[in-house]
Amino acid sequence: MWDSATLRQMGTDLVIRCERENLDWRVMTLDQSEVERATERDSEHDVAAAVSEITGEMLDDPRFDPEE
């Protein structure tokens, strides 16, 4: 799962494009060889708050059509 800092840097354009293509913009699947252990930058609560904010922005954006 992306952390809240990464999620907030994505921008509404990318999130809308992912939604249109039925991609989950909250995560990225990587092979174990592509991952390095790192110190957490925030909490699950911070991530949930960022997802909520971004979802709200997306739903308010006139370019987003949930029927697509």
N, C-alpha and C positions, 0 to 999 in steps of 0.2 A: 504494500500500500504506500502511496505517496504521502509524505508528511504535509502539514498545513502550509509551510513556506513554499513548497513546490507546487501544490494545488493552486495557491493564490497567484503564482507567477504564470500559470497556464494561459490565462485570458479567456474571455467569453467565446471568442471565435473558435478556439480549439475545442472547447467543451461542447459547443453547438455542433461542430463537425463530427465529433465522436458520437454524440447522441444520434445524429442523422445516420451514421454508419453502424449503429448498434454496438459501439465499443464502450467498454467501461473505462471512463477517464480517471477513475479513482485509484486504479492499480496498473501495474505493468508486469507481465509475466517474463521472467528472465531465467536463463539456465543458471544453475548453481555456480558455474565457472565465471559468470558475468557479475557476480555479487561479491562485495567486500563488506565485512563487518564494520559498522560505524556506530558512533554514539548517537542515541536518539536526540532529536532537536526539539521535540514536543511530545505531547501526550495524545492518547486516543481521543480524549475530549476535545483537544485543539483541532484534530483532524475532522471530527464530526462537526464542529462549529464552522470550519472552513467549507466543508461540503455543503452544509446548510446555506451558508451565505452565497456560494457560487451557484447552487441550484436556484435560489431565489433570483439572482441576477439573470440567469439563463431564462427562467420562466417569464421574466419581465421584458426580455429582449424581443423586439418585434421580428427579428430574423428567425426566432425559434418557433417552429410549428410542431406541437406534440403529435399531430396527426400524420406527419411524414413518416 
